[in-house]
C-alpha cells in the first residue's frame, strides 16, 4: 500500500486533501494503517458509509474519525498529566 493508492481510493470525495500510509522506520514496511484528510464533514460521513470495510488493493479499510484533538497537548484533559510529567524531570536545587 502506498500513499498514492490510498489517495486514489478517496479522491472521489470533493474535500479530499491528502493520504498518508504509515511505514516502519527500520524495515520501511507499512504498519497497517494510514490517514486520509477530508475537510468537509459530509464527505467524511459519505466515506464512512461507502468505504468502511471495503478493500483498497488487498487491504481492508476501516474508516473512523481521528481523536487527535482529544490527545492534543494543549487540551485541559492532558494538561495536568503533562505538568506532573515535567515536574519529575525538574533538576534538583543544591
C-alpha positions in Angstrom: 0.0 0.0 0.0 1.3 3.4 -0.9 0.1 7.0 -0.3 -1.0 7.2 -4.0 -3.1 4.0 -3.8 -4.8 5.1 -0.7 -5.3 8.6 -2.1 -6.8 7.4 -5.3 -9.4 5.4 -3.4 -10.5 8.6 -1.6 -10.0 11.1 -4.4 -13.7 10.8 -5.4 -14.6 13.0 -2.4 -14.5 16.7 -3.2 -12.9 17.7 0.1 -10.0 15.2 -0.2 -6.7 16.8 0.9 -4.1 14.1 1.3 -3.5 10.5 2.3 -0.6 9.1 4.2 0.3 5.4 4.9 2.5 5.0 8.0 5.7 2.9 7.5 8.1 1.4 10.0 11.2 3.5 10.1 13.6 0.5 10.2 12.1 -2.0 7.8 10.1 0.5 5.6 7.1 -1.9 5.6 3.8 -0.3 6.1 2.4 -0.6 9.7 -1.1 -1.5 8.6 -2.7 1.9 9.0 -2.8 5.3 7.4 -4.6 8.6 7.5 -6.8 10.4 5.0 -7.7 14.1 5.3 -11.1 15.3 4.3 -12.0 18.9 5.0 -15.8 18.5 4.8 -17.8 16.6 7.4 -20.4 15.5 4.9 -17.6 13.9 2.8 -16.4 12.1 5.9 -19.9 10.7 6.5 -20.1 9.6 2.9 -16.7 7.9 3.2 -17.7 6.3 6.4 -20.8 4.7 4.7 -19.2 3.9 1.4 -15.6 3.0 2.2 -15.8 1.3 5.6 -14.9 -2.4 5.4 -14.1 -2.1 1.6 -10.8 -3.2 0.1 -8.2 -0.9 -1.3 -5.8 -3.1 -3.1 -5.6 -6.1 -0.9 -6.1 -4.2 2.3 -9.4 -3.8 4.2 -10.2 -0.2 5.1 -11.8 0.8 8.4 -12.9 4.4 8.5 -13.1 6.3 11.7 -12.8 9.8 13.0 -9.4 10.8 14.3 -9.1 11.6 18.0 -6.1 13.8 17.6 -7.7 16.9 19.2 -8.5 14.8 22.3 -4.8 13.8 22.6 -3.5 17.3 21.9 -1.0 18.5 24.5 -2.9 21.8 24.9 -6.1 20.1 26.0 -7.4 20.6 29.5 -7.6 16.8 29.9 -3.8 16.3 29.3 -2.5 19.5 31.0 -2.4 18.0 34.5 -0.6 14.8 33.4 1.9 16.9 31.4 2.6 19.1 34.4 3.2 16.0 36.6 5.5 14.5 33.9 7.7 17.6 33.7 7.9 18.0 37.4 9.5 14.6 37.6 12.4 15.8 35.5 12.9 19.1 37.2 16.6 19.5 38.2 17.2 19.4 42.0 18.4 22.5 43.7 21.7 22.3 45.6 
